[in-house]
Amino acid sequence: MLHRTRVRAHGPPPSPADALLWEWMLTELQREREHRRRMDWVHTGLQAFGSLLGAGTVVAYIWVATYFLAHDAATQGAAILGGGTAALVGGFLGKRYGDRR
């Protein structure tokens, strides 16, 4: 069980048990800060990966749509490009703004 100790500006030094307790608490705080920093980097990396994946998917939709245009199937190409891109954008927007309730 952890107990509170008073911080003294003057007087006798803290007991060895108190010093060990403070050392342990500072070590835990430092480990937690490092863990949060790593998790922030992971989160940023996953966001960048998701954005690149979404942009790559839109490029793939455009490529497939131009293939359909080249083979005289403009209606099907427009449906693939429009529907696929709308679904992808809707998914990203739903994920980004849907969690803010």
N, C-alpha and C positions, 0 to 999 in steps of 0.2 A: 504494500500500500504506500502510495506516494504522499508525502506530507509537505506542507508549505513551510518555507523558511523565510525569514526576513532578511532583506538586503541591508547590510550595515555599512555605513560610511566610515565608521571607525570602530575600534574595539578589537576583540580577539578574532583571529581568523576562523573561518567556518570549520566545523569538524570534518574529519576525513569522510564520513558517511555522506555529509551534505555535499562535499566537493565531488565525490563519485556520482551522486545523484545529478548534480548540475552538469557534469561532464557527459553523463549518459543522455540527458535531455538535449544538450547542444548537438551531440552526435546524431540523435534521431531527427532533430529539426533539419540538420544539414542533409541527411539522407533523403528526407521527404522533399526538400527543395530540389535536389538533383533529380529525383524521380519525376517530379512535376515538370521540370525542364525537358527531360527526355520525352515525356508524354506529349508535351506541347510540340516538339519536333516531329513526333510520329503523327500527330493530328494534322500538322501543316503538310507533311509529306503525303498523307492519304488524301487530303483535299486537292493537292496539286495533281496527284495521280488520277483522281476522279475527274478533274477538269480536262486533263489530257485525254483520258479515255472518252469523255463526252465529245470533245472536239474531233477525235479520230473517228468516232461513230458518225458524226455529221458529215465528215469528209467521205466516209464509205457510202453513206446515203447519196451524196452528190454524185459519186462515181457510178453507182448503180443507176441513178436516174439519167445520167448522160449516156450510159450504155443503152437504156431503153429509148432515149431520144434518137440515138444513132440508128436504131433498128425500127424506126417509125412506130413507136409505141409511146407517144408522148403522154397520153392519159395515164397509163400505168406508171410511167416514170414520175409524173407529178404526184400521183397517189402515194407512191413509195416515199418520195422525198418529203412531201408535206405531212403525211401521217406519221412516218417514223420520227421525223424531227420534232413534231408536236408532242409525241409520246415521250421522247427523250427529255425535252425541255420541261414538260409537265412533271416528269419524275424528279428532275433536279430541283425544280421550284417547290414541289410538294415536300421533298425531303428537307430543303433549306428553311422554308417558311412554315411548314406544317407542325414543326416541333415547338413553335413559339406560342403556346397556349397558356 
